Amino acid sequence: MSEFIGRDALLAKRSPRRKVFTFPDTIPDLAGKKLLLQAPTSTERAAWEASLVNPQTGQNDPKRMKQMRERLICLCVIDEAGNRIFGKADIDALKQLDATIIVAVFNALASMLAADDEDLEDLAGNLPATASESPT
């Protein structure tokens, strides 16, 4: 028996990977509360990455990059039925939240993307560490 899987095994339909995120004690009003996160498909991840780029220049768009975390949260936070709980219309509201909340959720999602620090740094360029450090 081979130690390698074949084409059919890799392409077999799978349930999306999900993870329960529990807010840490460092965010007192949300400590212990939970969100359900779902890993994006390869197509969804590519669309998220593309949403950060200016289509005319092919370069990272500074305004869109300032929304990088919020855009990923909109894509990956779901309810128990698997429906996204945020949409593009929620990006501005998410940007108004305490940066600690956004960074905590984003970091949990980044681990689901199988993105390492170098991937995120390459994608983010010179993006500040928190939304509160950049002008809106």
C-alpha positions in Angstrom: 0.0 0.0 0.0 1.4 3.4 -1.0 2.0 6.1 1.6 0.7 8.7 -0.9 -2.8 9.6 -1.6 -4.2 9.8 -5.1 -6.1 12.4 -7.0 -9.6 11.2 -5.9 -8.6 11.2 -2.2 -7.3 14.7 -2.3 -10.3 16.1 -4.3 -12.9 14.2 -2.2 -15.6 16.5 -0.8 -14.9 17.5 2.8 -16.8 19.5 5.4 -15.2 22.9 5.9 -12.8 23.2 8.8 -14.3 25.0 11.7 -12.9 26.3 14.9 -14.5 27.8 18.0 -12.7 30.9 19.1 -13.1 31.9 22.7 -12.3 35.5 23.6 -9.5 35.8 26.1 -9.6 37.3 29.6 -7.7 40.3 28.2 -11.0 41.5 26.7 -13.1 41.6 29.9 -16.5 42.3 28.4 -16.2 39.4 25.9 -14.1 37.0 28.0 -15.3 33.5 27.6 -17.7 34.3 24.8 -17.3 32.4 21.6 -17.4 32.9 17.8 -17.5 30.1 15.2 -14.8 30.5 12.6 -14.7 28.7 9.2 -11.6 28.3 7.1 -12.0 29.7 3.6 -11.8 27.6 0.5 -8.8 28.2 -1.8 -11.1 30.3 -4.0 -12.4 32.4 -1.1 -8.9 33.0 0.2 -7.7 34.1 -3.3 -10.7 36.4 -3.6 -9.9 37.9 -0.1 -6.3 38.5 -1.2 -7.4 40.0 -4.5 -9.9 42.3 -2.6 -6.8 44.0 -1.1 -5.3 44.9 -4.4 -6.0 47.9 -6.7 -7.2 46.3 -9.9 -5.7 49.1 -12.0 -2.2 49.0 -10.5 -1.9 45.5 -9.3 -0.5 46.9 -6.1 -1.8 46.7 -2.5 -4.5 49.3 -2.1 -3.8 51.3 1.1 -7.5 51.8 1.9 -8.3 48.2 1.4 -5.2 47.1 3.3 -6.5 49.1 6.3 -9.5 46.8 6.1 -7.6 43.5 5.8 -8.5 42.1 9.2 -12.2 43.2 9.0 -12.5 41.7 5.5 -11.2 38.4 6.7 -13.6 38.4 9.7 -16.5 39.1 7.3 -15.5 36.1 5.2 -14.9 33.6 8.0 -17.1 34.3 11.0 -20.3 32.1 10.7 -23.3 31.1 12.7 -24.1 27.5 13.6 -25.9 26.9 10.3 -22.7 28.0 8.4 -24.0 31.4 7.3 -21.7 34.4 7.4 -22.8 36.7 10.2 -21.0 39.8 8.7 -21.1 41.3 5.3 -19.2 44.0 3.5 -21.7 46.5 4.9 -20.2 45.7 8.4 -16.6 46.6 7.6 -16.9 50.1 8.9 -18.7 49.0 12.1 -15.9 46.4 12.7 -13.3 49.1 12.2 -14.8 51.0 15.1 -14.3 48.1 17.5 -11.4 48.0 20.0 -8.4 46.9 18.0 -7.7 44.1 20.6 -10.9 42.4 19.6 -10.2 42.6 15.9 -6.5 41.4 16.3 -7.5 38.5 18.5 -10.1 37.2 16.0 -7.8 37.9 13.0 -4.9 36.0 14.6 -7.2 32.9 15.2 -8.2 33.1 11.5 -4.7 33.5 10.3 -3.8 30.2 12.0 -6.7 28.6 10.0 -5.3 30.0 6.8 -2.1 28.1 7.3 -0.5 31.5 6.8 2.8 32.0 8.6 4.1 35.4 9.8 6.1 35.9 6.6 3.0 35.3 4.4 1.0 37.8 6.4 3.9 40.4 6.4 4.2 40.0 2.7 0.5 40.5 2.2 0.3 43.4 4.7 3.4 45.3 3.6 3.7 48.2 6.0 0.3 47.7 7.6 0.4 49.0 11.2 0.1 46.4 14.0 -3.4 47.6 15.0 -6.2 49.5 13.4 -5.9 52.2 16.1 -2.4 53.1 14.9 -3.6 54.1 11.4 -5.8 57.0 10.3 -9.3 55.9 9.1 
